[in-house]
């Protein structure tokens, strides 16, 4: 090989001063504030149930629950305002000499001693430290045997450390914090999300009472109470089956709703994304039913319309993230224990197969009702097969030239770029008519935001069978756009946003779409994917400034601020908002109202009330809340204004 054939040596890249000084070590507080997502998941503004501000509350309350589980403290007081959280338990109280360390030194906590906290929610020693670091103000106060020790922090830094003092207060721990608005921008606590968290704590801890903003919450029958609250008596095909064993509890029934509805817990933690224990529960129900009836039913027919709950308590649970929303593959006993090491899957499968089989043998009426429900699902599935095939063929052809859907580039489950740290947040806007969709389409982010345009008012689906979804072309195309035909596992968008006009027709379309989702795809709502787009009702401006207002109160304040003779535009339809303006309302500052199911109301109760026959209860509500236009006009004396009504 001559010199010309020798490979060229790569050019030496400059090191840009890469020395010992380039290496930086972050302390615990800096690391949490720099990478909050590692500790509390997504930040968000509170419009989603898994936003970080709710994780902060959970981390503090979890410590109170652990005290209760260990037999110390039966009551927890929680007060939450727009920006301030206060949690007080009546357990043993933090040892006074460690009050500062427990909330500000990483890897410090009693949970490392399994003799003290046998089956607690977390074992990582990070929870309250993350809350402290991400709060503009954080107060911890412990009372033990007539002595109180307190400490105050700001963004994790100690600001006050007074000496212990005598007190007449009961033993326990008080933590007060305010999330840092430089990290959680424009955040707000939604009471329904907090109430759901608190109800779950009570379902899983018999004898526990929680006072939340003056309301008392407690449950005496565990998961039985949970399912009784989530279903109504008329909709249940048989009485709730409630079974308990050592370290395990389950409950199940079947209703008339479509889909499957589950609530899974590990050591009192609501695992919203399920995991090993939920997969084992679903598998065990299918196996048990097939063996009991000696018939190879389709799994989808057995689990169709099921409402179930499973709770297990294990030592050293392994979650797939710091936020503990999905349980990994674990054993029921840690290595080195006296008991046998059993995978959680086999433990749950064995328990369900034995106990559920025994229950069905002892309760023939329930067994017969369950069989009828399974066979009904089987008939419906077979009846729908022909219609489904034809509808899918039509949808496939329509998708080639589907003018209703203006899709985006990336979708849920896909990374925006190879190696990206997190998947993109994708949105589908459902609009009424081409006019509204035109404004959104021109102003949207084509990478992450898609638009589906309706043709007038969709079909009222209340009380109809799922067969209608395939027979109605528009609903079928919407189903395919979302990719939820076989369940929400294939959902293509994180957020499904209903964007309708702020008038009577727009409200009606909104109700019809919500009826469609709740009737046939309730998991879409239960899992927090459905939102209502809030757009401004008014534009108040003068030659120097423009203010967009979402309420009458905001409009009045804007008129006062701008002074004499501001121009006021009343937006009646989304199509009347220019694309340039619309871009300001669907970007980073988008205002979304989440669609939330109340914890104590079933889907059928909600649909019957709003979309059923004109019931006396609904008539009474309308009469009591009816207000005349003149009553809505403020009595404040305001300057005259030029009003422009946009038709």
N, C-alpha and C positions, 0 to 999 in steps of 0.2 A: 504494500500500500504506500503510494507516494504522498508527499505533503498535501497535494491538492485533494486527495481522497479522505484525509483525516477530518473527523467531525469537528465542527467549530465549538469551542468552549462557550458555554452560556455567559452572557455579559453579567458582570457583577453588579447587583442592584445596590443602591446606596442604602445604608442602615438608618438614615434619618435620625441619628442620635439615639439609637436604641441601647440604653445603658441601664445600670441599676436604678437610676433615678426615674426611668420610664415605668417601673413596676410600682403599682400603688395598692395598698391594702385598705379596704373599706371596713369601718367598724360596723357593728350590727345595725345601728340606726341608719347609717348612710346606705347600706345595702338594701334594706327594706324599702326605703324611700326612693331609691334609684330603680329598683325592680319590684314594685308592689305586686305585679301580676303573679310572681312566683309564690307569693304568700296568700293572696286573697282572690286570685283569679282576675277576671276583668274588672275594670274600674266602674264605668257606667255612671248614669245619673240617677239611678234608683228606679227606672222604668221597667227593669227586668228583675225577676226574683233572685237571680244569681249574681246581681251586681255586688261590688265589693262592700258597700255600706252595710248590707245585710249580713255579710260574712263577719264584719267587725262585731256586730251585735251577737251573732251566734258564738263567736269565740269567747266572749265574756260570759254569756249565759251557760255555755257548755261547762265552765268551771263550777257554776252553781249547781248544775245538774249532777256533776260528779260527786259533789258534797252530799246531795240528797241520796244518790245511789248507795253511798257508803254509810247512810243512816244518820246524817247530820243535816237538819234543816228540812222542813216540810213546806216552806213558803218562800216565794221569790217575788219581789216587787220590781216592776219595770215601768219606767216613765220615759216616753220618747216624744219629743217635740219636733219641729221642723229641722233642727240642727243639733239637738242635744240629747244624749242617751244617758240614762241613770239606771243602774242595776244593783239591787241590794239583796243578798241572801242572808240566811240566819244559820249558817253552818258553824264550823269551828273557827273561822277567821284565819287569815294568813299569819304564820308565826311572826311576831312583831319585829324580830331582828332581821327578817328577810323580806319585808314589805317592798323595799326599793329594788332589791335584787330580782325578785320574782317577776317584776314587770319591766325590767330594763337590762337584765343580763341574760344573754342567749344561753340555751341549754341549762336553765335553772328552773326547777320545779319539782313538786312532790310526785309527779306522774312517772318518774323513772323508777320509783320503788313499787314494784308490782304488789307488795304486801299491803300498801296503803290504797292504791288505785288499781284494783284487780282488772276491771273491765271498763276503763274510761274511754271517752271519745277520742282523745288524742294523746300521743306519747312523744311529741316532738319538742315540747318546751318553747314553742314559738308564738302561740296564739295571742296572748295579751301583750307580748312585746311588739307584735305587728300592729295591734290596735294603738298602742302607745306611740309608736313611731309615726303612724299615719294620722295622728290627731293634733289639732292646733292647741287643744287643752285636754289634759288627762289627769284625773284625780283618783288615787287609790287610798282606801281607808279601811283599816282592819281593827276589829274590836275583839279582845280576848280577856275574859275574866276581869271586867271593869277597867281595862286600860285600852286606850285608842292610839293607834299610830297611823299617820297620814303622810302622803307625799304627792307633790304636784309636778307635772312635766309639760313641756311644749315641744312638739315634734320629736319626742323621745328624749329630750334633754331635761334633766332635773332642774326645776326652778324653785322649789320649796321643799325643805326636809325638816319640819319642826320636830321637837322632842315629843315622846309619848306623853299622854296626859290621861288623868282619870276621867271616867265617863259612866253614866248610868245606862247606856245603850246595851241592847242585847248583842251577844256574840255574832260575828258574821263579817262579811266583806261588802263594801260599797265601792263601785267603780262608776265614775262619771267621765264621759268623753265627748268631744265634738270633732267629727271628721274634718280633716284639713281641706278647706275649699280650694287650695292651690293644687291639690291632687284630684279631689272629687269635685269637678266643676259643675255648678248649677244643680247640685244633687237635691233630692227630696226623698223622704221616707213615705212609702205608700202603706197605709195602715193594713190593707188586706194581706199584703205579703207578710207583715210582722205577725198578724193574727194567725196566719197559717202556720208559721214557725212555732208559735206559742202553743197552738192546739196540738201539734205533733209532740211537743215535749210532754204535754199532759197525757196524751194517749199512751205514751210509752213508760210513764212513771206513775203507777197507782199511788195515791196518797199525796201527790204533789199538787199544790195550789199556786197558781201564778196570777198576780194582780197586774194587769196591763192597762195603764192610763185609766184606772178606776173600774175596769171591768174584771170580773172574776172568771178564771178558767180552771177547770179540773175535769178529770175523767176517772170513773171507777172501774170500768170494764175493759180497759186497754184497747186493743185493735177492734174489738167488737163495737165499741163506741165510735171508732173512726169510720167503719163501714156503715153503721147506722146513720151517721151524719152525711156520708157521701151518697147515700141512696135513699129513695123514698119507699114506703111500705108497699104501695101499689106496683112499683116497678120491680121489686124483688121477686124472682121466680120461686124462691124458697128462703127460709130463715137463714140468716148468716151463720155459717159454720165457723165456730171459734174453738181453736185447739191450742193448748199450751203444754210446754215441756220445759225441762231444765235448759236454760239458755236459748230457748226458741219459742216463738209465738206466731200463729198464723190465723188468718180469717179470710173467708171467701164467700161469694154468692154470685149469681148470674142475674142480669137485668135485661133490658130491652134495647140498650144503646149499642151502637156499632163500635167495633174496636175492643181493645183490652185496656183495662185501667188497673194500675198497680201502685202500691206504696211500699217501699222497701227501706229497712232501717238496719243499722249496725251500731250497737252500743248507744242507742238513742239518737244516732245521727241519720237524718233523712238523706238517703243516697238517691238523689234525683236521677242519676244516670244508671241506676241499678248496679249490675256487677255479678260476681260469681253467685251470690246468694239468691238473687232474683232469677237468674238463668236456671239454677237448680230447682227453684220453686215451680217455675213454669214447666220444666221437664217432668217433675214429680207428679204434678196434677194430671198431665196427659197419660203417663204410665199407669197411675192408679186407676183412672177412669177406664182405660182400655182393659185392664185386668179385671176390674170389678164387673163390667158388663160383658166381658169376654167377646169384645168386638173391636176391630181395628178402625175406630173412628179417625177421621182426619183431624190432625192437631188444631187446625184453624177452627173447626167446628166445635171442638171441646173448649177452646179458649175464647171463642167469640162471645162478646158481651159479658165477659167475666170481670168482676171487681174483686181484687185480692190484695192482701197485705201480708208481709213477712218481716219479722224482726228477729235478729239473732244477737247474742252477746258473746264476744270472743276475746281472748287475751291477745294483745299486740296485733290489732287489725292492720292490714296493709292496704292503703288506699292508693289510687292512681294519681292523686294530686294532693296538694296541701289543703285544698278546700273540701276534701273528703266526700266527693259526690259519687264516686264509683269504687266499689270494693274489688280488690284484686284477688288472685288465687291464694288462699290461706288455709291453714290448719286450725282445727278447733282448740288445740292445746299447743303451747309453745314447746320447742324441743327441750328436753331435760326435765319435763314435768312428770309427776307420778302417773298421770292418766295416759291412755293411748293417744298417739298422734293420728287424727282423723281429718281428711280433707273436708272443708265445709260443704262441698257439693254432696258427697256421700252422706254426711250427717243429715242434711236437709232432706235429701231424697228418701232416706230410710225412715225419717220421722213422718213425713207426709204420707208415704205409702202405707205405713202401719196405722197411723191415727185417722187419716181420711177414709181408708178402707173400713176400719172399725165403725166410724161414724155412719157411713152409708149403709152398713149392715144393720145397725141399730135404729136407723131412721129411714124406713122404706118410703115414706111420703116425700122426703127430700130427695132420695135417690130417684124416684119416679119423675119428680119435677125437673131434676137435672137432666135426665135422659130425654125428656120431651124438649127441653131447650136445645140440647145438642142436635137432636133430629130436626128441629125447626131450622137451625143454622145450616144443616146439611141440605135440606130442601131448598132454602133460599139460594145457597151457593150454586146448586145444580140448575135451578130455574134461571139464574142470571147468566149462566155460562154462554148461552147462545147470543143473548143481547150484548154481553160483554165483548165477545169476539167481533161482532159486527161493528160495535162502537169503537173498538180499538183500531179496526181497519180504517174507519172514517177519520179518526183522530190522526192516524199515521199519515194519511193523505193530506189532511188539513195542515199538519205541522210543516209540510214542505213549503206551504205558502200561507202560513198563519199570520195574518195581519193583526190579530188580536194581541199577540205577544211580541213585544220588542225586548228581546232578551239581552242580558249582560254577558260579559266575557267569562267571569268566574262564578262559581257556585259553592254552596255549603259543602264542606268536605274536600274542597280543592284549595291548594295553596296558591296565592297570587303569584309567587315566584318560587322556583325550586330552592329548597333550603330555608324558606321563610319560617320565622319563629312561630307564627300563629296564622290560622286560616283567616281569610278576609270576611268581613261582615257584609253579607249580601242582603238585598232588599227587593221584594216584588211589590210594586204599587198597583192596586186594583182600582181603576178609575171608571167613571161613568161617562161614556161617550167619547168621541174623537177630539172634541174641543179641549176637555180637561187633560186627556192623555197627551195631546200635542204639546202643551206647556211643560208638562213634566218630562216628556221625552227629550225636548230640546235643552232642558237645563240639568238633566240627570248626569250622574257619573256612569258612563257607558261600561266601565269595568265592573262595577259592583251593583248597579241599580237597574232593574227591569220593570217594564210596564205592561200590564194586561188591561185591555180596554173592553168594558162591558157594552152591550147593545141594549140600552134602556134598563128596565128593572128585571132582575133575575127571577126565576121561579121560586115561589114560596114552598119550601121543602118540608114544612112541619107536618109530621105524621105520615110522610111518604116513605116507601121502601127504597133501598139503595139502587134498585133497578132503574129508578128515574134518573140517576146521575149519568147513566150510560145512554139513556134515551134522549136526554136533553143535550143538544150539541154544545151549547155554551158552557154548561157545568162540566161536561166531559172534557172539554178543552182546558178549562181551568184546573181540573184534577190532573191532567197530563202535564200542564205547565209546572205545577208544583211537584209532580212525580210522587204522589202520595197514594196511588191506587192500592198498593200493598202495605201501606202503613207509612208513618212519618220517618222511618229510618232512611228513606231515599230522598227526603225533602231537599230541594235545591236552593232554598233561601233561608237565611237565619230569621228574617223578619218578613211577615206578610202584612202589608199595610193597606188598610181600606181608606181610600182617598175620595171622599164624596163631597158634594156641595153642602154649604151650611144653610140648607133650607129643608122644608118638609120632605120633598122628594129625596133629597140626599140622605136624610135620616132613615127614610123607609128602605132605601137601597142598602144602607148599612145594616139594618135589622135583618133584611133578607139574606145577606151574605153571612152574617153571624149565625143565622138559623141553619144555613147550608153547612158551615163548618161544625157547629155543635151537634147537628143531627147525624152527620156521616163521618166526620173526622175530628171527634172531640179532643184527641190527643194533641192536635195542633194548638188548641186553646190551653189545655191543661199544662203543656210544656212551655207556655209563654212565648209563642211565635206570632201571635196575632195582635195587631196594634191599630189604633185609629190615628190618622194624620190630623194634627191640629194646624190649621192655617189661619192667618190673621183675618179678622172680620173687618177691620178698619185700617186705612192709611191716613194718618194725620200729618200734614206738612205745611211748611211755609217755604220761602225762598232759600232759607239757610239749612233747614233740617227736616228729615223725614222720619216719622215714628210709626212702626207697625204695631197694632193693638189687637189682642186676642179676646178681650172682653170689653164690656161697656165701661167698667171701672177704669181699665187702662186707657180707654179713649178719653174719658173725662180728665184723667191726670195729664195726658198728652196735650189736650186743649189748653189746660191751665199753664203748662210749661211753655208752649209756643206763643201764648199771648193772643193778641187781637187778630180776628179773622183768619184762622188757619183753614186750609182746604181739607175737607174730610171726604174720603172715598169709602163707600160701603161695598165690600166684595160679596156678591151673592153666589158666584160660581167660580170654580177653579179655573175655568177657561178664560175668565176675565183678568186673571193675574198674568202678567207678561212673563216670558221665560226667564228674562234677566232677574226679575223679582223673585220668581219661584226658586231660582237657584239658591237664594239666601235662606229659604225655608226648609229645604231638604238636604242641606249640607251638614256640617258639623253641629250646627245649632238646631237641628231638626227637633220639633216638639211632637212626641208620640205619647198617646194615652194607651197603656196596655189593657187588653181585655182580660179581666180576672173573674174567675168563678168563685163565688163566695163559698167558704169552707163548709157551711152548714146547709147548702142548697144543692140538690141534684140537678143534672142537666134537664131532665124531663120537667121538673118543677119550674125551672127558668123558662123553657120554651113554651110550656102550657100557659104560663102567666102572660108572656108578651105576645105570643103568636097563636094561641088557642082561641077558643070562642070568647066572646065579650063577657068575661066573668064578673060577678059582683065585686070581687076584690079589686080588679083593675078599674072598674067604674068608680069605685070609692076613692082609689088613689088619684085618678084624674080630677075628680071633683075637689078633693082636698088640696091639690097642688095647682089648680087652675089659677092663672094670674092674667090680669088684663094688661094690655100694652101700656096704658097710662100709669099702672103701678110700677112698671119697670123703669120709668123715667126718673132720674135723680132730681131731688128738689134743690140741688145746688144752683146758684145763680152763675151762669157761665157766659163768657163773651159770645157774641154772635159769630156764626161760622157759615162758610159756604159749603153746602153739603152736595156731594156728587154721588148719586146712586148708580152703581154699575149694574146694568141689567144682565 
